[in-house]
Amino acid sequence: MILMEVDTSQVRAAYELILAKWPDVIEPGEKSFHIDGGCNMRKLNEIHNQIENWASESEFAPELDEIIGSLEWSVYQTVHSALKNLSILRKSDIDFEAVLSRFDGHPNYKVNPDAKN
């Protein structure tokens, strides 16, 4: 498998585009917890579906187009993880470093460590 090396500046640019699509205050809606530790959040899923559709249907610069789908998923997973224990999450409280770490853990991407600073 070939890893695509991505500069943090590319990730940051895509992150800002994605974050602009999220509401200022994110509410999960009714939560249903699963035995395996998972959690379904209907309202969050509805918000995410719209953002996911936007990411898949929009055109981006080639360097962003390569990563936007996977980064969008990393943002969603970070939000979902936080909302398991919260009733609301402010968009301003989403931690870029947490999203970056999750994205860097993707099997197809490697964030260029030299560009993190």
C-alpha positions as a Markdown table, in Angstrom:
| # | Residue | x | y | z |
|---|---|---|---|---|
| 1 | Met | 0.0 | 0.0 | 0.0 |
| 2 | Ile | 1.3 | 3.4 | -0.9 |
| 3 | Leu | 0.9 | 6.1 | 1.7 |
| 4 | Met | 0.1 | 9.6 | 0.5 |
| 5 | Glu | 2.2 | 12.2 | 2.4 |
| 6 | Val | 0.1 | 15.2 | 3.2 |
| 7 | Asp | 1.4 | 18.5 | 4.6 |
| 8 | Thr | -0.4 | 19.9 | 7.7 |
| 9 | Ser | -1.2 | 23.1 | 5.7 |
| 10 | Gln | -3.2 | 20.9 | 3.2 |
| 11 | Val | -5.0 | 19.3 | 6.1 |
| 12 | Arg | -5.7 | 22.7 | 7.7 |
| 13 | Ala | -7.1 | 24.1 | 4.5 |
| 14 | Ala | -9.5 | 21.1 | 4.0 |
| 15 | Tyr | -10.4 | 21.2 | 7.7 |
| 16 | Glu | -11.4 | 24.9 | 7.5 |
| 17 | Leu | -13.7 | 24.1 | 4.5 |
| 18 | Ile | -15.3 | 21.2 | 6.3 |
| 19 | Leu | -15.7 | 23.0 | 9.6 |
| 20 | Ala | -17.5 | 25.9 | 7.8 |
| 21 | Lys | -20.3 | 23.4 | 7.0 |
| 22 | Trp | -20.9 | 22.4 | 10.6 |
| 23 | Pro | -23.4 | 24.5 | 12.7 |
| 24 | Asp | -21.9 | 26.7 | 15.4 |
| 25 | Val | -23.6 | 24.5 | 18.1 |
| 26 | Ile | -23.8 | 20.8 | 17.4 |
| 27 | Glu | -26.4 | 18.8 | 19.2 |
| 28 | Pro | -26.5 | 15.0 | 19.0 |
| 29 | Gly | -30.2 | 14.6 | 19.4 |
| 30 | Glu | -31.5 | 11.4 | 21.1 |
| 31 | Lys | -28.8 | 9.0 | 21.9 |
| 32 | Ser | -29.1 | 5.2 | 21.9 |
| 33 | Phe | -26.1 | 3.4 | 23.3 |
| 34 | His | -25.1 | -0.1 | 22.1 |
| 35 | Ile | -23.7 | -2.9 | 24.1 |
| 36 | Asp | -20.4 | -2.7 | 22.3 |
| 37 | Gly | -19.9 | 0.9 | 23.4 |
| 38 | Gly | -21.2 | 2.5 | 20.2 |
| 39 | Cys | -23.8 | 5.3 | 20.1 |
| 40 | Asn | -26.3 | 6.3 | 17.6 |
| 41 | Met | -27.2 | 10.0 | 17.5 |
| 42 | Arg | -30.0 | 10.7 | 15.0 |
| 43 | Lys | -29.6 | 14.5 | 14.8 |
| 44 | Leu | -25.8 | 14.3 | 14.5 |
| 45 | Asn | -26.3 | 11.7 | 11.7 |
| 46 | Glu | -28.6 | 14.1 | 9.8 |
| 47 | Ile | -26.1 | 16.9 | 10.1 |
| 48 | His | -23.3 | 14.6 | 9.0 |
| 49 | Asn | -25.2 | 13.3 | 6.0 |
| 50 | Gln | -25.5 | 16.8 | 4.6 |
| 51 | Ile | -21.8 | 17.5 | 5.1 |
| 52 | Glu | -20.8 | 14.1 | 3.7 |
| 53 | Asn | -23.0 | 14.8 | 0.6 |
| 54 | Trp | -21.4 | 18.2 | 0.2 |
| 55 | Ala | -17.9 | 16.7 | 0.4 |
| 56 | Ser | -18.7 | 14.0 | -2.2 |
| 57 | Glu | -20.5 | 16.3 | -4.7 |
| 58 | Ser | -18.3 | 19.4 | -4.6 |
| 59 | Glu | -15.2 | 20.0 | -6.6 |
| 60 | Phe | -12.0 | 21.0 | -4.8 |
| 61 | Ala | -8.5 | 21.9 | -5.8 |
| 62 | Pro | -6.7 | 18.6 | -6.6 |
| 63 | Glu | -4.5 | 18.6 | -3.5 |
| 64 | Leu | -7.6 | 19.0 | -1.3 |
| 65 | Asp | -9.8 | 16.6 | -3.4 |
| 66 | Glu | -7.4 | 13.8 | -2.6 |
| 67 | Ile | -8.0 | 14.1 | 1.2 |
| 68 | Ile | -11.4 | 15.8 | 1.8 |
| 69 | Gly | -13.5 | 12.7 | 2.1 |
| 70 | Ser | -11.2 | 11.0 | 4.6 |
| 71 | Leu | -10.7 | 14.2 | 6.5 |
| 72 | Glu | -14.4 | 14.9 | 6.7 |
| 73 | Trp | -14.8 | 11.4 | 8.2 |
| 74 | Ser | -12.1 | 12.2 | 10.8 |
| 75 | Val | -13.9 | 15.4 | 11.8 |
| 76 | Tyr | -17.2 | 13.5 | 12.1 |
| 77 | Gln | -15.5 | 10.8 | 14.2 |
| 78 | Thr | -14.0 | 13.4 | 16.5 |
| 79 | Val | -17.3 | 15.2 | 16.9 |
| 80 | His | -19.1 | 11.9 | 17.5 |
| 81 | Ser | -16.6 | 10.8 | 20.1 |
| 82 | Ala | -17.0 | 14.1 | 22.0 |
| 83 | Leu | -20.8 | 14.0 | 21.9 |
| 84 | Lys | -21.0 | 10.6 | 23.5 |
| 85 | Asn | -20.4 | 12.4 | 26.7 |
| 86 | Leu | -21.8 | 15.9 | 26.0 |
| 87 | Ser | -25.2 | 17.3 | 25.2 |
| 88 | Ile | -23.8 | 20.0 | 22.9 |
| 89 | Leu | -20.5 | 20.8 | 21.3 |
| 90 | Arg | -19.5 | 24.2 | 20.0 |
| 91 | Lys | -17.8 | 24.2 | 16.7 |
| 92 | Ser | -15.1 | 26.4 | 18.1 |
| 93 | Asp | -14.3 | 23.6 | 20.6 |
| 94 | Ile | -13.4 | 21.1 | 17.9 |
| 95 | Asp | -9.7 | 20.4 | 18.4 |
| 96 | Phe | -7.7 | 20.5 | 15.1 |
| 97 | Glu | -4.9 | 18.5 | 16.7 |
| 98 | Ala | -7.3 | 15.7 | 17.6 |
| 99 | Val | -8.7 | 15.7 | 14.1 |
| 100 | Leu | -5.1 | 15.8 | 12.7 |
| 101 | Ser | -4.1 | 12.8 | 14.8 |
| 102 | Arg | -7.1 | 10.8 | 13.8 |
| 103 | Phe | -6.5 | 11.6 | 10.1 |
| 104 | Asp | -2.8 | 10.7 | 10.5 |
| 105 | Gly | -3.9 | 7.3 | 11.8 |
| 106 | His | -5.7 | 6.6 | 8.4 |
| 107 | Pro | -4.0 | 3.7 | 6.6 |
| 108 | Asn | -3.7 | 5.7 | 3.4 |
| 109 | Tyr | -2.3 | 9.0 | 4.6 |
| 110 | Lys | 0.8 | 10.2 | 6.5 |
| 111 | Val | 0.9 | 13.7 | 7.8 |
| 112 | Asn | 4.3 | 15.2 | 7.0 |
| 113 | Pro | 5.9 | 15.6 | 10.5 |
| 114 | Asp | 8.1 | 18.4 | 9.2 |
| 115 | Ala | 5.0 | 20.5 | 8.3 |
| 116 | Lys | 3.3 | 20.1 | 11.7 |
| 117 | Asn | 5.3 | 23.1 | 13.2 |
